[in-house]
Amino acid sequence: MKLFKLLSIFLLLQPTSAIPVVCYYILNQPRVSEVPIELCSNVILINSAHISEKSGSLQIFEPDISEFSELHEKRKDLQLLVSITSSNPSFSLLTSNPSLMEQFSRNLTATLLKFNLNGVDIDWEFPAWSRDAKRADRSNFSMFLKILNSHLKPQSLTLSVAVPGPPTISRVAYDVEVLNRYADMVQVMNYDFHVYNKLSNPVVGFNAPLHPMRAEISVLGEMNVESSMKTWLDTLGLDRNKTIFGIPTYARAFQLLTHYLHKPYSPATRSRPEFTNYDDICELVKNPSYTKVWNRHAQAPYLYGPSGLWISYENPESIAAKMDMAKHLKVGGVMVFSIGSDDVTGKCGDTFPLLKLIAKLAN
């Protein structure tokens, strides 16, 4: 019995297995030589591969891919993927033609092997749901994943799919049985829950709230990470082992109609995209002219200033809360968007403070 107790204590003191940290990366944000490869298990290059709007063929910026693949020289076990991003019409064109999908998949597989990459990420925002999407997108996308998988799997290449956080999109756009069958990873983009729109959403709001606020009901009550993950895992049945819990490092900023009205859902006149990266925000956090607020219901911070600037951002507290949820849900890993929107140069202290915290908590 005593031996059993000692063994139990020993096992409890052992570190838990690290969960994967998937990092999205835009070339030269930062330079390839400055990518913190020790903090990520997978790095996905985005904005360097597309679908032709005219022909539906693969468009690869080979110099980008070649430079990106040099990361393997620094760390052999680092998984390198390239993300395919394009407009809805481009994806609709490609997935409406079986022979085009076969040719695209062959060319993509050959490109991945040529540059010694480990797989591909498909980032279609969003089939069947967006204004310029088509009704057949959902079923056509399912067929595309099947065809793509048939080319990638024999070569031991990874198939990743990026999907939205808002349940209003998730419930419409995807056949989750198909995702479970053919995708190796599903990157749940738990952000962009509140995006400024002059007509439909002229208010400030949290980019990635963990939970709903008390006054949020109906659709608004679904615009949070908790609802996103519950929809994907419990309602739709996405495989937990393939689910990658998305965390943003970037901020969303708004211009208030008046600085006298500054709580969430206060009226705004425009977005302020020049305040996106954490190194922009952390300086304002230190500025005594700006008021910092922690919303305990949303588990998210925001700040506002005398000029009417209002910013939803991430800080160590919100990152820790998200990591705690990801671990509690026992998902397959966490995803960070993006490397370059963290404090890359250490303007406010240490370099990559948010990503370093995520990597630490993932262990």
C-alpha positions as CSV (number, residue, x, y, z in Angstrom):
1,M,0.0,0.0,0.0
2,K,2.8,2.4,0.9
3,L,4.6,1.6,-2.3
4,F,1.3,2.3,-4.2
5,K,0.9,5.7,-2.5
6,L,4.5,6.6,-3.3
7,L,4.0,5.6,-7.0
8,S,0.8,7.6,-7.2
9,I,2.5,10.7,-5.8
10,F,5.4,10.2,-8.2
11,L,3.0,10.1,-11.2
12,L,1.2,13.2,-10.1
13,L,4.4,15.1,-9.9
14,Q,5.4,14.2,-13.4
15,P,4.8,16.9,-16.1
16,T,1.9,16.3,-18.3
17,S,2.4,15.7,-22.0
18,A,2.8,18.8,-24.0
19,I,0.0,19.7,-26.4
20,P,0.9,20.9,-29.9
21,V,1.1,24.6,-30.6
22,V,0.3,25.4,-34.2
23,C,1.5,28.9,-35.3
24,Y,0.3,30.8,-38.3
25,Y,3.0,32.9,-40.0
26,I,3.1,35.5,-42.7
27,L,6.4,35.7,-44.5
28,N,8.7,38.4,-43.2
29,Q,6.4,39.1,-40.2
30,P,9.0,38.5,-38.7
31,R,11.9,37.4,-41.0
32,V,12.3,33.7,-41.3
33,S,15.5,33.9,-39.3
34,E,13.6,35.4,-36.4
35,V,10.7,32.9,-36.3
36,P,10.7,31.4,-32.7
37,I,10.7,27.8,-33.9
38,E,11.2,26.5,-30.3
39,L,7.8,27.8,-29.3
40,C,5.8,26.0,-32.1
41,S,5.2,22.4,-33.0
42,N,3.8,23.3,-36.4
43,V,4.2,26.5,-38.5
44,I,1.6,27.3,-41.2
45,L,2.7,29.8,-43.9
46,I,-0.3,32.0,-44.9
47,N,-0.8,34.4,-47.8
48,S,1.7,32.7,-50.1
49,A,-0.6,30.2,-51.9
50,H,-3.9,30.8,-53.6
51,I,-6.4,29.6,-56.2
52,S,-6.7,31.3,-59.5
53,E,-10.0,33.1,-59.9
54,K,-10.1,32.5,-63.6
55,S,-9.0,28.8,-63.9
56,G,-9.2,27.4,-60.4
57,S,-5.6,26.2,-60.6
58,L,-3.0,26.4,-57.9
59,Q,-1.0,29.6,-57.6
60,I,2.2,29.3,-55.4
61,F,4.7,32.0,-54.7
62,E,7.7,29.7,-55.0
63,P,10.3,32.1,-53.6
64,D,8.1,32.4,-50.4
65,I,7.8,28.7,-50.1
66,S,11.5,28.1,-50.6
67,E,12.5,30.6,-48.0
68,F,9.9,29.2,-45.5
69,S,11.2,25.7,-46.0
70,E,14.6,26.8,-44.7
71,L,13.1,26.5,-41.2
72,H,13.6,22.7,-41.5
73,E,17.4,23.4,-41.5
74,K,17.1,24.8,-38.0
75,R,14.7,22.2,-36.6
76,K,14.1,18.9,-38.4
77,D,11.0,17.9,-36.4
78,L,9.2,21.1,-37.0
79,Q,6.1,20.5,-39.0
80,L,5.8,23.0,-41.9
81,L,2.5,23.6,-43.7
82,V,1.3,26.0,-46.3
83,S,-2.2,27.5,-46.2
84,I,-4.4,27.9,-49.2
85,T,-6.3,31.2,-49.0
86,S,-8.6,32.6,-51.7
87,S,-11.9,34.3,-52.4
88,N,-15.2,32.4,-52.2
89,P,-15.6,32.5,-56.0
90,S,-12.2,30.9,-56.4
91,F,-13.0,28.0,-54.0
92,S,-16.4,27.6,-55.5
93,L,-14.9,27.3,-59.0
94,L,-12.4,24.8,-58.0
95,T,-14.7,22.6,-56.0
96,S,-17.5,22.5,-58.6
97,N,-15.3,20.5,-61.0
98,P,-14.1,17.0,-60.0
99,S,-11.3,16.9,-62.7
100,L,-10.1,20.3,-61.6
101,M,-10.0,19.1,-58.0
102,E,-7.9,16.1,-59.0
103,Q,-5.4,18.2,-61.0
104,F,-5.2,20.8,-58.2
105,S,-4.5,18.0,-55.6
106,R,-1.8,16.4,-57.8
107,N,-0.1,19.7,-58.3
108,L,-0.3,20.7,-54.6
109,T,1.1,17.3,-53.5
110,A,4.0,17.6,-55.9
111,T,4.7,21.2,-54.6
112,L,4.7,20.0,-51.0
113,L,7.1,17.2,-51.8
114,K,9.4,19.5,-53.9
115,F,9.9,21.9,-51.0
116,N,10.0,19.2,-48.2
117,L,6.8,20.5,-46.5
118,N,4.7,18.4,-44.2
119,G,1.2,19.3,-45.4
120,V,-1.4,21.9,-46.3
121,D,-4.0,24.0,-44.6
122,I,-7.2,24.9,-46.4
123,D,-8.6,28.2,-45.3
124,W,-11.9,28.8,-47.1
125,E,-13.9,31.7,-45.4
126,F,-16.6,30.4,-45.7
127,P,-18.4,27.8,-47.9
128,A,-22.2,28.1,-48.3
129,W,-22.4,30.9,-45.7
130,S,-20.7,34.0,-47.1
131,R,-22.6,36.5,-49.3
132,D,-20.8,35.4,-52.5
133,A,-20.9,31.7,-51.6
134,K,-23.0,29.1,-53.4
135,R,-25.5,26.6,-51.9
136,A,-23.5,23.7,-53.3
137,D,-20.3,24.8,-51.6
138,R,-20.9,22.6,-48.5
139,S,-21.2,19.3,-50.4
140,N,-18.5,20.3,-53.0
141,F,-16.1,21.1,-50.2
142,S,-16.7,17.7,-48.7
143,M,-15.8,16.1,-52.0
144,F,-12.7,18.3,-52.3
145,L,-11.4,17.1,-48.9
146,K,-12.0,13.5,-49.9
147,I,-10.0,14.0,-53.2
148,L,-7.3,16.0,-51.5
149,N,-6.9,13.4,-48.8
150,S,-6.5,10.6,-51.4
151,H,-3.4,12.4,-52.7
152,L,-1.9,13.5,-49.5
153,K,-2.3,10.4,-47.3
154,P,-0.2,8.1,-49.4
155,Q,2.7,10.6,-49.1
156,S,2.2,10.9,-45.3
157,L,1.2,14.6,-45.8
158,T,-1.0,16.4,-43.3
159,L,-4.4,17.9,-44.2
160,S,-5.4,20.8,-42.0
161,V,-8.7,22.8,-42.3
162,A,-9.3,26.2,-40.8
163,V,-12.9,26.7,-39.6
164,P,-14.8,29.7,-38.0
165,G,-15.5,30.3,-34.4
166,P,-19.0,31.8,-34.7
167,P,-21.6,29.0,-34.5
168,T,-23.8,30.9,-36.9
169,I,-21.3,29.9,-39.6
170,S,-20.2,26.5,-38.3
171,R,-23.7,25.0,-38.3
172,V,-24.2,25.9,-42.0
173,A,-20.9,25.6,-43.7
174,Y,-19.5,22.1,-42.9
175,D,-20.2,18.4,-42.9
176,V,-18.4,17.5,-39.7
177,E,-18.4,13.8,-40.5
178,V,-16.3,14.6,-43.5
179,L,-13.9,16.7,-41.4
180,N,-13.5,13.8,-39.0
181,R,-12.9,11.4,-41.8
182,Y,-10.4,13.3,-43.9
183,A,-8.8,16.1,-42.0
184,D,-5.9,15.5,-39.7
185,M,-6.3,18.9,-37.9
186,V,-9.1,21.3,-37.7
187,Q,-8.1,24.8,-36.7
188,V,-11.0,26.5,-34.9
189,M,-10.6,30.2,-35.3
190,N,-11.8,31.4,-32.0
191,Y,-11.7,35.1,-32.8
192,D,-13.3,37.7,-35.0
193,F,-16.5,37.4,-33.0
194,H,-17.0,41.2,-33.2
195,V,-16.0,42.9,-36.4
196,Y,-17.0,46.5,-37.1
197,N,-19.5,47.1,-39.9
198,K,-21.0,50.5,-40.5
199,L,-24.4,49.1,-41.3
200,S,-24.8,45.8,-39.4
201,N,-22.4,46.2,-36.4
202,P,-21.4,49.8,-35.7
203,V,-20.4,49.1,-32.1
204,V,-17.3,48.1,-30.1
205,G,-16.9,44.5,-28.9
206,F,-14.5,41.8,-27.9
207,N,-12.5,40.1,-30.5
208,A,-12.2,36.8,-28.6
209,P,-14.3,36.7,-25.4
210,L,-14.1,33.4,-23.6
211,H,-17.6,33.5,-22.2
212,P,-20.8,35.5,-22.9
213,M,-21.6,38.6,-20.9
214,R,-24.8,38.6,-18.8
215,A,-26.7,40.8,-21.2
216,E,-25.9,38.8,-24.3
217,I,-28.7,36.6,-25.4
218,S,-29.7,34.7,-28.6
219,V,-27.1,35.1,-31.4
220,L,-25.0,37.6,-29.4
221,G,-24.8,35.0,-26.6
222,E,-23.1,32.7,-29.1
223,M,-20.3,35.1,-30.1
224,N,-17.7,33.7,-27.7
225,V,-15.1,30.9,-27.5
226,E,-17.2,28.8,-25.0
227,S,-20.1,28.7,-27.4
228,S,-17.8,28.0,-30.4
229,M,-16.2,25.0,-28.8
230,K,-19.5,23.7,-27.4
231,T,-21.0,23.9,-30.9
232,W,-18.0,22.1,-32.6
233,L,-17.4,19.4,-30.0
234,D,-20.9,18.7,-28.5
235,T,-23.4,19.8,-31.1
236,L,-21.6,19.0,-34.3
237,G,-19.4,16.2,-33.0
238,L,-16.0,17.3,-34.1
239,D,-13.3,14.8,-33.1
240,R,-11.5,16.2,-30.0
241,N,-8.1,14.8,-31.1
242,K,-8.3,16.7,-34.3
243,T,-9.6,19.9,-32.8
244,I,-7.1,22.7,-32.5
245,F,-8.2,25.5,-30.2
246,G,-7.5,28.9,-31.8
247,I,-6.1,31.8,-29.8
248,P,-5.3,35.3,-31.3
249,T,-2.4,37.5,-30.4
250,Y,-3.8,40.4,-32.4
251,A,-6.2,43.1,-31.3
252,R,-9.2,44.8,-32.8
253,A,-9.5,48.5,-32.4
254,F,-12.5,50.9,-32.9
255,Q,-13.1,54.6,-32.8
256,L,-15.9,55.5,-30.3
257,L,-18.6,57.9,-31.3
258,T,-17.8,59.6,-28.0
259,H,-15.3,58.8,-25.3
260,Y,-18.1,59.3,-22.7
261,L,-19.7,56.0,-23.9
262,H,-17.0,53.3,-23.6
263,K,-18.5,50.0,-22.4
264,P,-18.9,47.0,-24.7
265,Y,-21.5,47.6,-27.4
266,S,-21.0,51.4,-27.3
267,P,-21.5,53.1,-30.7
268,A,-18.4,53.3,-32.9
269,T,-17.8,55.2,-36.1
270,R,-15.0,53.1,-37.7
271,S,-12.4,50.4,-37.1
272,R,-8.8,51.4,-36.3
273,P,-6.7,48.7,-38.0
274,E,-3.5,50.5,-37.3
275,F,-3.7,49.2,-33.7
276,T,-3.4,45.4,-34.3
277,N,-0.1,44.1,-33.0
278,Y,0.6,43.5,-29.4
279,D,3.6,45.8,-29.4
280,D,1.2,48.7,-30.3
281,I,-1.2,47.8,-27.5
282,C,1.3,47.1,-24.7
283,E,2.6,50.6,-25.0
284,L,-0.9,52.0,-24.5
285,V,-1.4,49.7,-21.5
286,K,1.4,51.5,-19.8
287,N,0.0,54.9,-20.8
288,P,-1.8,56.5,-17.8
289,S,-4.1,58.4,-20.2
290,Y,-5.7,55.1,-21.1
291,T,-8.2,53.2,-18.9
292,K,-7.7,49.4,-18.7
293,V,-10.8,47.2,-18.0
294,W,-11.0,43.5,-17.2
295,N,-14.4,42.1,-18.0
296,R,-14.8,39.1,-15.6
297,H,-17.7,37.6,-17.5
298,A,-16.0,37.6,-20.9
299,Q,-12.6,36.9,-19.3
300,A,-11.2,39.6,-21.7
301,P,-9.6,43.0,-21.4
302,Y,-10.1,46.2,-23.2
303,L,-8.8,49.7,-23.0
304,Y,-10.0,53.2,-24.0
305,G,-8.5,56.6,-24.2
306,P,-9.5,60.3,-24.3
307,S,-9.3,60.4,-28.1
308,G,-12.1,57.8,-28.3
309,L,-9.8,54.9,-29.2
310,W,-11.2,51.5,-27.9
311,I,-9.3,48.3,-28.2
312,S,-10.1,44.6,-27.5
313,Y,-6.8,42.7,-27.0
314,E,-5.2,39.7,-25.3
315,N,-3.1,39.9,-22.2
316,P,-1.5,37.2,-20.0
317,E,-4.7,36.8,-18.0
318,S,-6.9,36.2,-21.0
319,I,-4.3,33.9,-22.6
320,A,-4.1,31.8,-19.4
321,A,-7.9,31.5,-19.2
322,K,-8.0,30.3,-22.8
323,M,-5.3,27.8,-22.2
324,D,-7.1,26.5,-19.2
325,M,-10.2,25.9,-21.3
326,A,-8.3,24.2,-24.0
327,K,-6.7,21.8,-21.5
328,H,-10.0,21.2,-19.8
329,L,-11.6,20.3,-23.1
330,K,-8.8,17.8,-23.9
331,V,-8.5,19.0,-27.5
332,G,-5.7,18.0,-29.8
333,G,-3.8,21.3,-29.5
334,V,-3.8,25.0,-29.6
335,M,-3.4,27.4,-32.5
336,V,-1.9,30.9,-32.5
337,F,-2.8,33.6,-35.0
338,S,-0.3,34.9,-35.6
339,I,3.4,34.9,-34.8
340,G,3.9,38.4,-36.2
341,S,1.1,40.1,-34.2
342,D,2.8,39.4,-30.9
343,D,5.5,41.8,-29.6
344,V,8.2,40.5,-32.0
345,T,11.0,43.0,-31.1
346,G,10.4,43.1,-27.3
347,K,9.2,46.7,-27.4
348,C,7.5,46.3,-24.0
349,G,9.9,43.8,-22.5
350,D,10.5,40.2,-23.6
351,T,10.1,39.2,-27.2
352,F,7.0,37.1,-28.1
353,P,5.5,37.4,-24.6
354,L,2.0,36.0,-25.6
355,L,3.4,33.1,-27.6
356,K,5.9,32.2,-24.9
357,L,3.2,32.1,-22.4
358,I,1.1,29.8,-24.6
359,A,4.0,27.5,-25.2
360,K,4.8,27.4,-21.5
361,L,1.2,26.6,-20.5
362,A,1.1,23.9,-23.3
363,N,3.7,21.9,-21.4
